[in-house]
Amino acid sequence: MRETGALLCKVSNLMRETAESTSRPTVIGSFLVGLGSDSSALSCLRLPLMLNQEPAPDPTWLEETVQMPVPPSRPLFSCLNLPAGPIQIIPTIPTLPQGLCQISGAGAGVSSILIYHGELPQASQAPPSSNPAVHSLPKSPDRPGSTSPFAPSAADLPGMPEPALTSRTNRTEDKLFPTQCPADLEVSGKIPKRSEAVERFCHLLRDRYLSEPAGLDGILVEVELVRARLERSSNKGQERELATQDWSERQRAREGLAEVLLAAGDHRRRRETQVIAVLGKAGQGKSCWARAVSRAWARGQLPQYDFVFYLPCPCLDHPGDTYRLQDLLFSLGPQPSPTDEEVFRHILRWPDRVLLILDAFEELEAQDSFLHSACGPPPTEPRSLRGLLAGLFQRKLLRGCTLLLTARPRGRLAQSLAKADSLFEMAGFSAEQAEAYVMGYFERSAEHQERALKLIRGQSFLFSHSHSPTLCQAVCRLCEALVGLDERAQLPSTLTEVFVSLLSPAARDGPPGALMKLAKLAWELGRGHRSTLEEAQLPSAEVKAWAMVKGLVQACPGAPGAELAFSSFLLQCFLGAVWLALSSEIKDKELPQYLALTPRKKRPYDNWLEGVPCFLAGLIFQPYSHCLGALAGPAAATQVDRKQKVLMRYLKRLQPGTLPAGRLLELLHCVHEARDAGLWQHVVCGLPAHLSFLGTRLTPSDTHMLGRALEAAGHDFSLDLRSTGIDPPGLQSLVGLSCVSRFRAGLSDTVGLWESLQQRGEAKLLQAAEEKFTIEPFKAMSLKDVEDLGNLVRIQRTRSPTEDAAGELPAVRDLKKLEFALGPVSGPQAFPKLVMILTAFSSLQHLDLDSLSENKIGDKGVAQLSTTFPQLKALETLNLSQNNITDVGACKLAEALPSLAASLLRLSLYNNCICDVGAKSLAHVLPDMVSLRVLDVQYNKFTAAGAQQLTASLKKCPHVETLAMWTPTIPFGVQEHLQQLDSRISLR
């Protein structure tokens, strides 16, 4: 304390001496004294001890003295400016940040004094004056850009765009992932020095990642990432599921990996674990993308991380195994020397510089319990994998690291992701990206490129399935065998035939019974929710060699050599279906459950191998000689015939109209794979006239199959396509069908379709799309819904400025019921926008402004609404319940109600704040409402006087059938007396 006091005195004296002569920063020992008259001198200096400190809870004490421009996503001090001006003394500070000392009693001419205790930053530590521009990815055709308010600025991005278009692996990947020097990045904290042992381990880890293949057959094609969110499932439980958004609502991660890793940075605290999940269906390229992240780090493109550990979950989950944290991190990569404990100590000391990638997370058992399981002993003690991951997810182990998960969104996985900081979804290929992949696959021959594209475009069913990168690869491999053949050669029309064509040559060349043994193994692993196998699980070394040579199994990427995996998840599904079709161990009567169309209540089949139902239907129903016979020979033909009869009886008993939307789509796919004309006709003829897919994901292949079924049915349909994620080409194809008489879709999606058709000059299709579109009934539940409805009205007014009925949009003209349920926060903000467009709905009959959460439009909203009554000539029902309406609003309403005298049948003012004055106004206007049948004024605040006025007025209104008037402010005896006077008064 004495030393500090003496030093403060010296500093104070020095400040008085130098205030008149100089205003530049002065260095005294390890203290930095800044004089505010020349703040630019300090603008480029870093304060190392403060870089990793969060701001004080109340920063107002410094706002006039110290200006610290900091990016909003990083609560860190990186720059200090002291303004010029009169003397500014820092007052008493309740909690002075570490490293700062205040000085009082400064001399004249000193505007600001700040003492910083620490080493003076070197010139090399000064931040660059500006960061290089980060170029975004090339936009995919027909894919809207991100409108996310959380998209990071260019200065915050690590400059790591995703691979664009196509390239072979023998090209330099740095062209696809341009490297950025770490010195050019704005680093959020002091970069730790790495010892020789740490550097050696990092070098080995980089070499391992760079030695792995880049993608499917070495071809890199950009796969889009879209921001995702969870929502409550349709049942009454607390479970959550992945929300299905309309196409226009999707927010693309325009900066690819950079945006993914920075997605939760805006709200992240220091030493707080960040959990990011990338979800997608099987075959969408999640694992390829995850390995691309590790390669990007190996090339120096993620300098914010010292270590990136890629951990394939299927290779970790072995029952009975125990792990320490270092065992988990080092088990699948290079092993540091036993004496190099420095590597693990570095990881524990700097966890915020560690990225853990958990690939195929859905294959871990009991993922939904990781948030609640006990995390067990300290990180140096062994524990089960479940306990170790529970510690990571609960932010008790390696706190501050980044967890990046990839998984299929199925089962109870969503429960583990409920507290994830960011969710993304892998969108798969667009049509243009699929064609780009084909061009890259056949890049060595322009002739083969054209021939392959012609083959794929000629088979629209397979082309619709090419949104899956795995299926696109399989189709390309089949095209290899056809491009050199006669021009009349065509691709098959089902996925079953594609895989039979690919596997039948391998089956002929294999050891006897090898395919059936591999199929049984695929099925058994699938029932256990696994896709990897040990070498010892294969029946013999001969079978292993055959399976690896033919590409049926391969070494599991990122795993030790003894771990194998099927070359794709869909191949495992196909082999599982082969086992079900040919095995005598599967009883015939059990076979229908594996189609997963009508699950049993007790012990249902969980359909983890989700591709099995379609493949099973194709293998059973397609001609034996060209299908199963090509794989297993003629021996099992009789057995397959029996199974075919069982499945035929089951499918003929199904009623398509009773199936949920998702299972109806699965049924259509199964029947298409069967290629049985009678079965197909039975299913499509049973489709109901109104088909709702609300909240059900529609992929391009689903859209194609649905369109074929509707055309074959022979009658008209009404479709609800809201919240399906249907893409613009799919929406156009369904809307253009002559059998579709009405459709509903997201307003933004529909308007986008109209604009696209107008730009292309397709007037006939545009007219059909406008006439078929309906929004009846419409329920506004968000501000965006009101804005979209406003856009629709503006389109009509733009086309028909004179309000000529011939130019009205049918969707606007025919709307009869409109509900407004935005709640007390958004309701008052959005209601004026709704009022501005209400008069456009000339056929509106039911206006419901009631909401369980109460819209609270208030007296102001009622006054605005009243101005529209003269134009709402068809209005029959007006519900103003629970809107915080007082006497002022009731009087305004009573003045305007005569405009609705000829049409209004029901008026509800339930649960408002109307007192006697308001009740008197309503009583006065009641005789003029000649069409009114029901008036509900229950749960208001008027007294017996107001009730008596309403009762007296009711005698003059023989047309009124019910007056609901019970309210707690009136004695029950008075209410009973009034009811005796007029039986139309209801007290319920």
N, C-alpha and C positions, 0 to 999 in steps of 0.2 A: 504494500500500500504506500510506504514512504517513497519507494522508487517511482511508482506511478504518479504520485503527487508532485515529486520534483520534476518529473518529465513533463507533466502538464503545465507546470509553471514556465519551464523553458520554452515549451511550444507557444504559450500565451505571449511571453515576452518577444519571441521571434516574430510572431504575427504582428505585433504592434510596430516592430521595426521595419518589417518588409511591406506593410500595408500601403505605405506611401510611395515606395520605390518600385515595387514589382507586384504583379498579380499572377505569377505562374506557380504551378505546384512545386512544393519544396519537400525534399526527402530528408528525414531525420532518423537515422538508424533504420529500424524496420517499420517506422510510421510514415504514412503518406498524408501530408496536409494539403488540402485543396482550397485555393482561394477562388471564389466564385466569379470574379470579374472577367476571367478568361476561361469559360467553361469548355471551350473546344479542346483545350489541352488535355482534358480528362475524358473526352468522348470516346477515345479508342482504347482506354485502359481496362483490362479485366481485373476483377477482384476474385481471386481463386477461392478464398475461404467462404465466399458468399454464394458461389455458383450452385451449390447443392442445398441451399437453404430455401425453405418456403417463405413467402411474405408473412410479415407479422399480421395477426388478426385484425388490427386496426391501423392501416398504413397512413391515415390522414395526417399524422404528425410530421411526415416528411414530404407531403405532396407539394408544398410551396418551396422547399429547399432543394430537394433532390428529384431530378427527373430521370426515370429509368425506362427507356423504351424497350419493351420485352414482347416477343411474339405471344399472342393470347394463348397458345397451346402449351407454353412453357413457363411455369411459375418460377423463373430463375432470374437472378440479376446478372446481366452481361454487359451493361454499359451505364456510365454514371455521368450526368451533366449537372454542373452547379451554375445556376443562373446569375447574371450580373444584376446589381441593384443595391439598395441600402443594406444596412447591417441586418442580418437575419440570425437570431440566436435560436438554436434548437432547444425547445423547452424540455422540462423533465419528462423522461420517457419511462412508462411503467415497465416495459420489457424491451431492453435495448438489444438489438441483434448482435450476435457474437461477432467480434471483429470491429465494432464501431464504438468510439468513445466521444462523448459530447464535451464541448468547451464553452464555458460561459464567460462573459466579460471580455469579448474580443475588442480589439482596438478599432478606431474609426477607419472607415474605408474598406473594412473587411465585410464582404457581403455574406459569405457562407464559409463555415469551417467544418471539415469532416476529417476525422482521424481514423485511419484504417490500420489495424495491427496485423501484419503478415508480410510475406516476401513481396518485393516489388515485382510485378509481372514483367517478363522480358518482352522485348520488341517482337520476338517471334510468336508470342502468344496473342498478339493483337488480332482481332478478327478481320477477315477480308472486307474490303469496302462494299463488295456486292457479291452475290452468289451467281454462278452461271445459270442461265435459263434451263429449265427442265422441259424437254419436249414430250408432249403427251403422245399416247398411242394413236395410230391411225384409226379413225372411226370405222366400225364395221357398217356395211350397208344396211339401211333400214333399222338401225339401232339408235335410239335417242341418247343424247348425252346426259350426264348426271346433273341433277338439280339439287344435289344434297347440300344443305347449309354447312355440313361438317367437312366438306372437301378441303384438304390442306392447301395452303398456298404453295407456289412453286419453290419458294425459299426453304420451305420445311421438308421438301421431298428429297430422298437420297438419290434421285436420278437413276431410277432403275425401271425403265419401261419394260413391258412384257414383250416376248418375241412376236414380231409382226410378220404376217404372211408366212411364207414357207422357206425352208433352207435345209440342206443336208448337214449332217454332223461334221462332215469334212470341211465345211466352211467355218470360219472363225466365229464363235458365239459372241465375241466382243462386239461384233457388228450389230447383233440383235440386242445385247445388253450393254450399251455403252458405259464404260467405266468412268467414275468421277473420283477425283482425288479427295481423300478424306480431309485434307487441309481446306478444301473449298466448301466443306459442310459446316453448318452451324452446330457445333457440338454442345449438347446440353449440360455437360459436366466435364470435370477434369479427367482426361484420358489416362487411365492407370498405365504405369510402366510395366512391361512384361519381361519376366526373367527369361533366361536362355531355355529352361525346361519348358516354359509355356509356349515360347516361340517354336520350339521343336515339335511340340504336340500339335500346335495349330497348322504347321507345315504338313505334317502327316495327315491330318484331317482334311485339309484342302486337297491334297493329292488323291485321297480316296474319293472325294466327291467329284472331282474333275475326271476321274477314270470311268464314271458311270455313263451309260448312254443318255442322250438328250431327251428322247421322246419316243412316240410310236414310230418304229422303223427309222428313227433318227430324223424325223421331220418335225419341225417346230411350227405350230400354228397357234396364233393367239386365241385363247379361250376366255370369254368375258367373265368377269366377276360382278355380281350384282349384290347390293346391300339387301340383307334379309332381316326379318323380325319374327318373333314368336307371338302367337295369339292363343287365347283360351280355346280349347277344343269344343266341339259342338255339344258334347255330353255335359252333365251337370257337375262333373268333378273339377279338380283344380289343375288338371293336366294341360300342358301347352303343346302346340304343334306349330310347324312352320307355316306362316301365313302365305297365301297365294295372292299375289298382287296383279292388278291389271298391267298390261304392257307399258302404258304411258306412265305409270306410277313407279316403275323400276328405276332405281338410282345406280347407275353404272359406277364401278370403281375405275374411273377414267385413267388414273395413274397406275393401275395394276398393283403390283406388289408394294410399291411405295405407299399407296393409300391404305392398303390392308394393314401394314405394320404401324401406320400412324393413325389408324382409325379411331382409337380410343385415347389418343394422346392428349386431347383437349381437356379431359377430366381426370387424367391419371396423376396420382400423387407419387412422390418419390418413394422408392422401396415398396411399391404396390404392384403386385403381380397383375399382368395384363393377359386376359384370355381372349383369343380370337379363334373363331370357328369358320371353316370353309366347307360348306355342305354341297351335296350333289348326288344325283342318282349314280348307280353303278355304271362304269364305262364313260363317265363324263370327263375323265382326265385329271382327277384330283391328285392321284399319286404322282403322276408325271409333273404336275405343277409343284407339288411339295418338294420333289427332288430338284426341280429347277431353282427353288429358293436356296437350297443348300449349295448348288453350283454357283449361284449369283454371289453368295458370301465368299465362296472359294476364290472367285475372281476379284475380290476386293470391292464389291459393289454395295456391301452393307457394313460400312465402317462403324456403325453404332453398336455392333456386336463383336465381342472377342471370340465367342464360340457359338456355333450353330450345330445342334445335335439332331440328326434325322433318325427317328425311332419308329420303325414299322410295328404297329401294335400286335399284329398276328404273330410276330416272332418273339414277343415278350410274355404273352399270357400262357404260362405253363403251370398247371396246378401243382401246388406244393413248393414251388420255388420261392426263395426269399431273396431280397435285394437290399443293399445299402444304396444310398443315393449315387455314390461314385460307381457302383456296379451297374446301375441303370444307364448312366451317362456313357460309360466306357465299354459296355457289353457288346455293342454292335459296331464298334469302330476301332481305331488304333488304340493300343493299350499303352498308357504311360508307364515308365519304369517304376517298379515298386518303391524306389527311393525318391521318385519325383512327386512327393506329396504336395509340392508347390503348385501343381496344376489344379488340384482340387481346392487348395486353400485360396487360390486366385478366384476360382468360381464362387466360392462361398463369400468372399470379400466383395466381389463385384457382380452380384446376381442380375443387376439391371443391364448388364452387357452379355447376357446369355439368352439365346433363343432355342426353345425346345419344340421340335416338330413331331407331333404324335399322329402318324398317318394311319388311316383305316381304324379310327377310334371306335367305331361301332362293333368291332370284333372283340372288344374287351367285355368280359362278363360283368354284369351289375354296374353299368356305367352310371345309372340313375342314383346310386347310393354314394358316389364319391363326395358329394357335398355334405353328407351326414355321417360318414364313417369316421371312427377314431383314427387319427393319423399316426398314433403309435409313438415309439421312442425317437430319440434325436437322429439326425441324418446319418451319423456314423454307425448306427446300430442297424442290423438286418431286420427287415419286415417283409410282409407280403407285398406283391405288386399293387394290390388294392389299397393297402395302407399307405404306400409310398405316393400313389397318385392322389389319394385323398388329401395328403399333406400339401401337395402342389396346388390342388384345386381350392383348398381352404386357405391358401396363402400363408401356410405355416412353415413350409419347406421352400428354400430358395426364394424367399419373398423378394419380389422386385423383378423377377425374370419375365420373359414373354412366352406364353404357351400358345402355339399355333396348332389347331386340330383340323384334320380333314375327316369327314364321315358321311355316311349315307343317312339322310333324315328319316329314320324309321324307328318304330317301337317307342321305348321310353327314353330314347337318347335326349329328347328335348328337355327332360327334367335336369340333366347334367348341364345343359347349356342355358338354363334360365338366367344365370347370373353372369353369362359371358359378356365381356365388354363390347364386342362387335361380332356380328354375324354376316357372312357373305354366302352367296350361292353361286355355284358354277353353272353357267347358262348353257353350255354345250355349243356346237357349231351352228351358225346360220347357214343358209343355202350357199352363200358366197364363200364362206369359210370351208365348207365341205368340198366345194369345187377347187378351192385353193389347195386343200390337202391332196386331192386326186392329182392335180397338176404337179405337186411336189413329189408324189409317189412315182409318177411316170416321167420325171423331168429329163431322163436321158433320151427320150424319143418323143418328138413332137407328134409323130403319127400315132403313137400309142396313147398320148394324152387326149387327142381328139376322139379316138375310138373308145377309150374308157369313159370319157364324159358322155358320149353318145349312148353307150350302154346304160349308164346310171340314170341319165335323164329319161331314157325310154322306159324305165321301170319305176314309175312314180312311187310305188309302195316302198321300195328300198331307198329311194332318194329321200323320202320323208323320214326314214330311220337314220339317215346319215347325220342327223344332229348329234348323235352319240359318236364320239371319236372312235370308240372300240368297234362299233358296227361299221363305221366308215372304213376303218382299216380292214375288216373282214371282207367287205365288198370289193375293196381294191385288190386283195389277194386273189379273189375269185376272178376278177377282171383280167389278172395276169394270164390266166389260162385261156381266156377267150379272145384277147385282143389280136392274137395271131391266127385265129380261126376264120371260118367263112363269115361274110357279112350277115348271114341269117342267124348267127348265134345270138342268144339273148340271155340275160340274167334271169334266174328263177324269180317267182312271184311271192315266195314266203321265206321267212327267216329259217325255218326248218330245212328247206331245200338248200339254203346257203351253207349251213353247217354240215349237212350231209355231204354236199359236194366237196367241202374242204377236208372232211375227216375220212371219207371212204377210201381214198388212196392210202392214207396212213393205216387204216384198219386192214387193208389187204396185205400190206408189207409187214405187219406186226406179228409177234409170236402168237400162237393159238390162244384165244381167250383173253388176250392182253387188254383189249378195249373194254370188255365187260368188267374185268378186275379194276381197271382205272375208273370206270363209271360207278361201280359200287363204292369205291373210295371217295369219289366226288360227292356222292349222295350222303354217305355217313358223315363226312366232314361238314357238309352243309347243314345237316340236322343238329350238329354241335356248334353252329355259327362260326365255322372256321373255313379259311381258304388256303391255309398253308399245311404242309405235311413234312414229316421227317423222312429221310431216305429209307429208314428201316420199315416204314409203313408200306412201301411198294413191295409187291410180291417177290420180285427177284431183280438182280442186277441187269438182266436182259431186258426186262420191262422198263426199268429206269432208263437205260441207254436208248431204247426205242422211243420212249415218250419225250426225252429231251431232244433227240435228233429231229423228230417230227414237230417239235414246237408245242407239244401239248402241256408240258410242264417246263419250268425254268427255275433257275436259282432266284430265291426271293431277293429283290433289290434291297440293299442296305442290311442284309442279314448274313450270318456266317454261312459257309459253304454247305453245311448239312441241311439247311432249311430250304425247302422247295415250295413253289406255288404254281397253280394253274396259270396258263398264259393270259387268261382273262376271266373275269367273273362270269361272263355269259357262256364261255366254254364250260365252266364248272356246272352251270345251270343245264346246259344241253346234255352233258354226260349224266347228270342226275336224272334227267328225263329219260334217257336211254335205259338206265337201270330200272326205273319204274315200269317202263314199257315191256322189257324183256325178262325181268326177274320173276321166277316162280315163288320167291319169298314174299312178294307183295300180293295179298289176296285181292281178287277182282272187286269185291264189294267195298274195299277200302280205297279204291282208286279215285272215285269222285272227290274225296276230300282234298286231294292234292291239286285240284283245279282252283281251290280257294275262292269259289264263288258264293257258296252258302256255308260259312264256317259253323262248326258245331259249337254248342254252348259249353260242353264239357270237353276239356283237353283239345282245343282247336289246333289245327295245323297253322303254324305261325308264318309260313311262306317266306322264310328268310332267303331261300333261293327263288327270288321273285320272278325269274325268267322261266321257271319250270312249267307253269300251267300252259303257256302257249306252245312250248316245244313238245310237251306231252300230247296235247291235242293233235299237233301236226304229225308226230311219229305214229300215233295210234290210227289215225284216219286216212292218211295218205297211202297210196298203193304200196303194199309191203315190198314188192320187188325193187321199187325205185327208192325206197326210204330205209326202213330197218333192215331189209334184206341186203342192201349194199354195205351195211355195217356189220351184221352178225350172221349172214347166210340164211338159208331157207328153213332152218330147224325150228324156229320159234313161231312160224306163221299161224299155227292153230291157236296157240296161247294168245297171240295178239288179236285174233278174231274175237275171242271171248271177251277180252277187255274192251274191244271196240263196241260190242253190243251193250255192255254195262254203261259205258260213257254215253252212248246214244240215248238210252232210256233216261238217264239222268238229265241230259241237256234238253230233251224233248219235254220233260216235266217242268222245266224252268219257265217262269213267267217274266220276261224282260222288264215289263212295266213295274214290277215290284222290287227290282234290284236298285240299290244305291247307285249314284252316278259313276263312282269309281269302278264298281264291280260290273256295271253294264259295259263300260269300255273294255274291261278285261275279257268279258264274254265275247264281244265283237272281235277282239284280237284272236281269241282261241278258235272261234268258228271260222275266221279267215284262214288261219293256219291249217285247219282240218280240210279245207277245199272240198267240202261236201255240199252240193247245191241244195239238197233238200233241207239240211240243217241250217244253212244260211238263210233260206227263205222263211223257215219257221221262226227264226230269231228276229229278222227285220220286220216281218209282218206283225210281231207282237210289240213293237215299239209304240209307246203312247204318243198322242198328238202333241202334248206339251212335254218337252224335255228340259229339265233344269240341271245345269252343271255348276251352279253357284258354289264357289269355293273349291272346286275340283280342278286340279292342274290338267291342262290340255296341251300336250306336247305336239309337235308337228305330225308325228305318226298317229296320235289319237285323232287329230283333226282330219287327217286323210281317211282314216277308217270310218269315222263318223259320217263324213260326206258320202262315202260309198254306200253305207247302210241307209242313209236317208233317201238317196236316189233309187235304191232298189225296193224301198218299202211301198211306193206307189200311192202315197197320200201326203197331205200337207202337214207341216210341223211348225210349232212355235218353240224357239230356242232361247234359253237364258244363259248367256255366256259371260256374266259378270264375275269378276275375281277368279278367272281361269288362267290368266297369263297367256292367253292365245296371242300368237304373233300376227302382225298385219296381213301377211299373205294367207294365213289360215283363216282369219276373219273374213277376208275378201272371198275366199273360195266357198265358205259356207253361206255367206249372204247372197252370193250370186246364184245359188241353187234355186231352180224354179219351184221346188217342193217346200222351200222355206218361206212361209207367208208372213211371219213375224219373228223379230229377234230383239233381245236386250243385250247390251254390252256396256262396258264402261263408257261414260260420255266422252272422255278424252280420246279413248281408242276409236270411237265411232267418228268423232269430228276429224281425227287424223286420217281415217279411211276416206271420208268425203273429200278432204283436201287433196289426198293423193290421187283419187279418181278424177277430180277436176283438173289437176295439173296434167294428167296423162290424156285428157280429152275423152274419157270413157263416159259419155253423157248417159247412155242407156243404163249402164250398171249403177251410175251415181243416182239416177232417178229411182231405180229399184231399191237401192240401199236406204234412201231417204224415206220411201213409202213404207218399207218393212220395219223400220226402226220404231220402237216404242219404249216409253219410260213409265208406263202405267202399271202399278202405282209407284210413285216416287217418294223415297224417304231420305231427306237430307240429314246426315249424321255427322258431317264435318264441314268445315269452312270450304274445303275443296269441292264438296258436292254442290254447295250453293254457287261457287264460282263456275263450275262446269255447266250448271243449269243456266247461269247468266250468259255464258258463251253460246249456248244453244239458242237462246232467245236473240242474242245479237246477230247470229247468222241469219235467223229468219228476218229480222228487221233490216239487215243489210240487203237481203234479196228482195224485200218487199217494203220499201220505204213508205208507200202509201197505204200499207196495211191491207192490201188487197187479199181477199181470202184465197185466191188462186195461188198465191205465192207462199202460203203458210206451210211450215213443216208439219207433217202429220203427227209427229211425236209431241209437238207443242200444242197443236190444235186439239188433239184428242185426250190430253191429260185430264183425268177426272178426280184423282185423289192425290193430295200432296201432304206429306207429313214433315214436320220440322222438329228435330230432336237433337239439338246441339248442347243442351245443358246450360247452367248458369254463367259459365265463363265465356264460351264462344257464342252463345245464343244472342245476347244483346248486341254483339259486334256484327254478327252475320245477318240479323233480321232486316236491317235497312236495305241490304243488298237484295234480299228476297222480295221486299215490298216493291222495289224498283222494277221488277220483272213480272209481278203477279198478274198485271192486266193483260199480259200476252196469252195467258191460258184461258181462252174464251169458253172452254167447256168445263172448267173447274167446278166440281160439285161438292167436294169434301176437302176442307182445309183444317188440318189437325195440328195445332200448336202446343199440344200437351206433351210432356215428357216426364218419365219417372224421375229424372234428375232435375226437373223444372228448368224451363228456358228463361223465365224471368225477363220477358220483353218489357214489362212495366207499362206505365201510363204513356210513356213516349212511344213505345212500340204500337200500342193500341191506337194512338192518334195518327201514326203513320199508316197503319193498316186501314183505318176508316176512310182515308182518301181514295182507296181503290174500290170501295163498294159499288159505286155507280157502274163500273165496268165488269164486275163479277155477277153477271145477270143469271148465271146458272147455279150459283152457290146454294147448296141445300143444307150442309152441315158445317158449323163453325165451332171449333173446340178451342176455347181460350183458358182452359183449366190450368191452375198452378203457374200463373205468370206474374204474380205480385202486382195485380191490378187494384188500385184504390178507387175512391170516389171520383177522382179526377178522370181516370181512364173510363170508368163506367159512364160518366156523363158524356164524354166524347163519343163513346160507343153508341149510347142512346140517341145522340143527335144524328148519327150516320145510318142507323139501322133501317129507317124507312126506305132507303135505297134498295134494301134486300127484301122488302115486304112481300113481293110476289113470288119469291123463290125459297127463302130460308125456312127449313123445316125443323132444325134442331140447333139450339144454342146452348153451350155449356160454359159457365163461369165458375166452375167448381174450385174450391180451395183457393180463393183469392182474399183480398183485404177490403172488400166492399162494405161500406157502412150504410147508415140510414139515408144519406144524401144520394148515394149511388142507387140504392134500392128504389128510392122515390123516382129517379130518372127512368129506370127500367120499367117501373109500374106505369109511368106516364105514356111511354111509347108502346107498351104491350098491346093495346087495342088496335093499333095501326098495323101490327104484324099479322096480316090476315092468313098467311100460309104457315105460320109457326105452329108446331105440334108439341114440342118438348122444350122446356126451359129448365136448366139445372143451375141453381145458385146455392147449393149446399156448401157448408163449411166456409162461410164468410163471416163478417163481423157486424152485420146489422142486427138491431134489437127487435123487440116486439113491434115497435112503431113501423119500422120498415117492412116487417112481415105483414102487418095489417094492410099497409098500402098495396102490397103485391096481391094480397087476397082480394081486396076490393076491386082492383083492376081486373083480376081473373074473371070476375062475374061478367065483365063486358066482353069477354073473349071466349065465345062458345067453341071456337075452332081449336083452342089449346087442349091437349089431351092430358099432359102431365106437367106439374110444377114441383120439381124436387127442391125442397126448401129447408131441410133440417140443418140447424146450425147450433153450436154449443152456447152461443150468446143469448138464446131465447129459452126461457123456462119450458120444460117439456109439457106442462099443463097447458100453456098458451098455444103451443104447437098442436096439441091434440084438439083443442077447441077450434082452431082454424081449420084443421082437417075435417072436423064435423060440419063446419060451415060449407066446405067444398071438398068433395071426395077426390077431386083430381090432384089435390096436394099430397105429395109423397114425402114420408118421413124416414125412408130407408137409408 
